[in-house]
Amino acid sequence: LGCVEFGSDALLENSASHALHTALGFEETQRVVFFRKPL
């Protein structure tokens, strides 16, 4: 069957990368915030 889509990511504050992805035809699907807690 093969691949049907390609994924990529960018940091939230990297607006230049967002613009590039949009120009290349990528569609934003979600925004993620990661959390951590020292043990």
TIVO-2410 file (N, C-alpha, C; in nm, 3 decimals):
# residues 39
REC num residu      c1      c2      c3 atome chaine
REC   1      L   0.082  -0.119   0.000     N      A
REC   1      L   0.000   0.000   0.000    CA      A
REC   1      L   0.086   0.125   0.000     C      A
REC   2      G   0.188   0.133   0.085     N      A
REC   2      G   0.276   0.249   0.087    CA      A
REC   2      G   0.228   0.361   0.177     C      A
REC   3      C   0.302   0.467   0.181     N      A
REC   3      C   0.271   0.582   0.266    CA      A
REC   3      C   0.163   0.668   0.202     C      A
REC   4      V   0.079   0.726   0.288     N      A
REC   4      V  -0.028   0.812   0.238    CA      A
REC   4      V  -0.019   0.955   0.291     C      A
REC   5      E   0.068   0.978   0.391     N      A
REC   5      E   0.089   1.113   0.440    CA      A
REC   5      E   0.226   1.123   0.506     C      A
REC   6      F   0.271   1.245   0.525     N      A
REC   6      F   0.402   1.274   0.582    CA      A
REC   6      F   0.382   1.372   0.696     C      A
REC   7      G   0.444   1.346   0.811     N      A
REC   7      G   0.430   1.434   0.927    CA      A
REC   7      G   0.559   1.509   0.955     C      A
REC   8      S   0.545   1.624   1.019     N      A
REC   8      S   0.659   1.705   1.058    CA      A
REC   8      S   0.620   1.784   1.181     C      A
REC   9      D   0.718   1.841   1.250     N      A
REC   9      D   0.685   1.921   1.368    CA      A
REC   9      D   0.773   2.045   1.374     C      A
REC  10      A   0.730   2.140   1.457     N      A
REC  10      A   0.804   2.265   1.476    CA      A
REC  10      A   0.774   2.316   1.616     C      A
REC  11      L   0.869   2.388   1.674     N      A
REC  11      L   0.846   2.448   1.804    CA      A
REC  11      L   0.735   2.552   1.795     C      A
REC  12      L   0.660   2.569   1.902     N      A
REC  12      L   0.548   2.663   1.903    CA      A
REC  12      L   0.590   2.804   1.864     C      A
REC  13      E   0.707   2.848   1.909     N      A
REC  13      E   0.751   2.986   1.885    CA      A
REC  13      E   0.822   3.005   1.750     C      A
REC  14      N   0.838   2.900   1.672     N      A
REC  14      N   0.912   2.908   1.546    CA      A
REC  14      N   0.818   2.944   1.430     C      A
REC  15      S   0.782   3.071   1.422     N      A
REC  15      S   0.686   3.114   1.320    CA      A
REC  15      S   0.740   3.099   1.178     C      A
REC  16      A   0.871   3.110   1.161     N      A
REC  16      A   0.929   3.091   1.027    CA      A
REC  16      A   0.906   2.948   0.979     C      A
REC  17      S   0.922   2.852   1.068     N      A
REC  17      S   0.898   2.712   1.032    CA      A
REC  17      S   0.750   2.688   1.003     C      A
REC  18      H   0.662   2.752   1.080     N      A
REC  18      H   0.518   2.739   1.055    CA      A
REC  18      H   0.486   2.790   0.914     C      A
REC  19      A   0.542   2.905   0.879     N      A
REC  19      A   0.518   2.963   0.747    CA      A
REC  19      A   0.571   2.872   0.636     C      A
REC  20      L   0.689   2.816   0.656     N      A
REC  20      L   0.747   2.726   0.556    CA      A
REC  20      L   0.659   2.602   0.538     C      A
REC  21      H   0.618   2.541   0.649     N      A
REC  21      H   0.533   2.423   0.640    CA      A
REC  21      H   0.403   2.454   0.565     C      A
REC  22      T   0.343   2.568   0.597     N      A
REC  22      T   0.220   2.609   0.529    CA      A
REC  22      T   0.245   2.628   0.379     C      A
REC  23      A   0.355   2.694   0.345     N      A
REC  23      A   0.390   2.717   0.204    CA      A
REC  23      A   0.413   2.586   0.129     C      A
REC  24      L   0.460   2.484   0.201     N      A
REC  24      L   0.486   2.354   0.139    CA      A
REC  24      L   0.362   2.265   0.133     C      A
REC  25      G   0.249   2.317   0.184     N      A
REC  25      G   0.125   2.241   0.175    CA      A
REC  25      G   0.090   2.159   0.297     C      A
REC  26      F   0.166   2.174   0.407     N      A
REC  26      F   0.133   2.103   0.530    CA      A
REC  26      F   0.011   2.167   0.595     C      A
REC  27      E  -0.064   2.088   0.668     N      A
REC  27      E  -0.182   2.134   0.741    CA      A
REC  27      E  -0.156   2.116   0.890     C      A
REC  28      E  -0.176   2.221   0.968     N      A
REC  28      E  -0.159   2.209   1.114    CA      A
REC  28      E  -0.270   2.120   1.169     C      A
REC  29      T  -0.231   2.025   1.255     N      A
REC  29      T  -0.330   1.933   1.311    CA      A
REC  29      T  -0.352   1.953   1.460     C      A
REC  30      Q  -0.249   1.995   1.534     N      A
REC  30      Q  -0.264   2.016   1.677    CA      A
REC  30      Q  -0.143   2.091   1.732     C      A
REC  31      R  -0.159   2.143   1.853     N      A
REC  31      R  -0.047   2.205   1.925    CA      A
REC  31      R  -0.031   2.130   2.056     C      A
REC  32      V   0.094   2.110   2.096     N      A
REC  32      V   0.122   2.028   2.213    CA      A
REC  32      V   0.212   2.104   2.309     C      A
REC  33      V   0.185   2.090   2.437     N      A
REC  33      V   0.273   2.142   2.541    CA      A
REC  33      V   0.318   2.022   2.624     C      A
REC  34      F   0.449   2.007   2.642     N      A
REC  34      F   0.503   1.898   2.720    CA      A
REC  34      F   0.531   1.946   2.862     C      A
REC  35      F   0.510   1.861   2.959     N      A
REC  35      F   0.536   1.892   3.099    CA      A
REC  35      F   0.638   1.793   3.155     C      A
REC  36      R   0.710   1.837   3.259     N      A
REC  36      R   0.800   1.746   3.328    CA      A
REC  36      R   0.798   1.779   3.476     C      A
REC  37      K   0.837   1.682   3.556     N      A
REC  37      K   0.843   1.700   3.701    CA      A
REC  37      K   0.961   1.619   3.752     C      A
REC  38      P   1.054   1.684   3.822     N      A
REC  38      P   1.167   1.609   3.878    CA      A
REC  38      P   1.117   1.503   3.977     C      A
REC  39      L   1.185   1.391   3.978     N      A
REC  39      L   1.150   1.284   4.073    CA      A
REC  39      L   1.233   1.293   4.198     C      A
***
